[in-house]
Amino acid sequence: MNRTMDHGRPHEKNDLTGGMCHHPSVVAVRRALRSISHLHFSKKNLLRRRRLQQKKNGGVMRTMEWAARRDHLGGIPRKMIFMAVGAFAKAVANLLNTTTVYNVETLHRLVRHRPPGVPLLTVSNHMSTLDDPLMWGFKGFPVTDADSGRWVLAAEDICFTNPMFSYLFRLGKCIPITRGGGIYQEHMNEALERLSDGAWLHTFPEGKVCQEDAPIRRLKWGTASLIARAPITPIVLPIVHRGFEKEIRIVIGEPIAFDVPELKQKAVKMSRIYHFLMMDGPRQCVDWMRQHKDAFTPLYQNKYNKSWRDCVMLANRV
């Protein structure tokens, strides 16, 4: 009989503590415990295990990136997902609701006929977790076309909580983003790669669902970082939508072309002025910043918010 010493007291090992007991009842209990431990993981445990695995691999692991590739199983699963989800979006937008879209020609033109290699970055407010794909289900839009369909940033803690969801959302061209993980997380690099390919990427700059009637919430830095860091500056198209309860209104703004080098030079210049003012004293610095507060807003805050406000005003009028 196998014995071990624990603080001078001998005790017999059984199978549950690592010994050699093979009694049928003990084996059955062990198997049941293993099954329970493998099946009942909470969302937090799944995310924790995924992040630990990423650390082991040098922090470069991407969630099921292979499923997001165009040639995965000949592209058939992706096409099936786009057809099924697109049909659902069409039914909700056209059969269950009345949808009105303003300036739709601009979206069609930029999705289908923009210059080769130039990426498109659409941004919109976030009213519900079903904004995407329902906002693309209006009549005449190719929401079921997997090739021209958008890539979209999706919350990891909502859409990628288990392997099945991760696989399905990956087939739907979703990129998992850890909210609060910063602008340099690995999947933001994946989004930059899609922009480098000249693809269409959609983001929700507010960072979370907001059903308040306020025009614009505080915008996160992620969208601005994509514009600034993209090898080819994308065309930015703001979109505002309201409804999804019997009447849907979608207002598409005018495209915005950012001169990133000029904006960077302006930011450097303003930071130097800020430094010199701090040398003169905090009070003078605060007074100056109040007079020039527009210069210290995020990259997209001036032109981007102006175009978005125009969309919001039109959506409220109609």
Secondary structure, 3 states (H helix, E strand, C coil): CCEEEECCEEEECCHHHCCCCCCHHHHHHHHHHHHHHHHCCCHHHHHHHHHHHHHHCCCCCCCCHHHHCCCHHHHHHHHHHHHHHHHHHHHHHHHCCEEEEECHHHHHHHHHHCCCCCCEEEEECCCCCCHHHHCCCCCCCCCCCCCCCCEEEEEHHHHCCCHHHHHHHHHCCEEEECCCCCCCCHHHHHHHHHHHCCCEEEECCCCCCCCCCCCCCCCCCHHHHHHHHCCCCCEEEEEEEECCCCEEEEEECCCECCCHHHHHHHHHHHHHHHHHHHHHCHHHHHHHHHHCHHHHCCCCCCHHHHHHHHHHHHHHHC
